[in-house]
């Protein structure tokens, strides 16, 4: 697990970002989450690619 938290606003949603070796593993992780497995929330699996990460912008790098 990398990042988990609720979104703020009138609709109660949340985001979880985690690493998995492939889509099947990611689906298993998602479907085994107690909140989803218990029917308290729905999950949606989406691929994600980091485009910008604070402290990793290459500033000061000679490459």
C-alpha positions in Angstrom: 0.0 0.0 0.0 1.4 3.4 -1.0 -1.4 5.8 -0.3 -4.9 5.6 1.2 -7.4 8.2 2.2 -10.9 9.7 1.7 -11.7 12.4 -0.8 -13.3 15.5 0.8 -16.6 16.8 -0.3 -20.3 16.0 -0.3 -19.8 12.5 -1.8 -18.1 9.9 0.4 -15.3 8.4 -1.8 -11.8 7.3 -1.2 -8.6 6.5 -3.1 -6.1 3.7 -2.5 -2.9 3.4 -4.5 -0.9 0.2 -4.3 1.6 -1.8 -6.3 0.9 -5.1 -7.8 2.8 -7.2 -10.3 -0.1 -7.6 -12.7 -3.8 -6.9 -13.1 -4.9 -10.3 -11.7 -3.0 -9.6 -8.5 -4.3 -6.1 -8.3 -7.9 -7.4 -8.6 -7.3 -10.0 -5.9 -5.9 -7.3 -3.5 -8.8 -5.1 -4.2 -11.5 -7.8 -3.9 -10.0 -9.0 -0.6 -10.2 -5.6 1.0 -12.6 -6.1 4.0 -14.6 -3.0 3.2 -15.2 -4.1 -0.4 -15.7 -7.8 0.5 -18.2 -6.9 3.1 -20.3 -4.9 0.7 -19.7 -1.5 2.5 -18.2 0.1 -0.6 -17.6 -0.5 -4.3 -14.2 -0.6 -5.9 -12.9 0.3 -9.3 -9.5 -0.8 -10.5 -7.6 1.7 -12.7 -4.0 1.6 -13.8 -2.0 4.6 -12.7 1.3 6.2 -13.8 3.2 8.8 -11.8 3.8 11.9 -13.9 5.2 14.1 -11.2 6.4 13.3 -7.7 7.6 16.0 -5.3 11.4 15.6 -4.7 11.8 13.5 -7.8 11.9 16.2 -10.5 15.6 15.7 -11.4 16.5 19.2 -10.4 20.3 19.4 -9.9 20.8 16.2 -11.9 23.4 16.2 -14.6 21.5 13.7 -16.7 
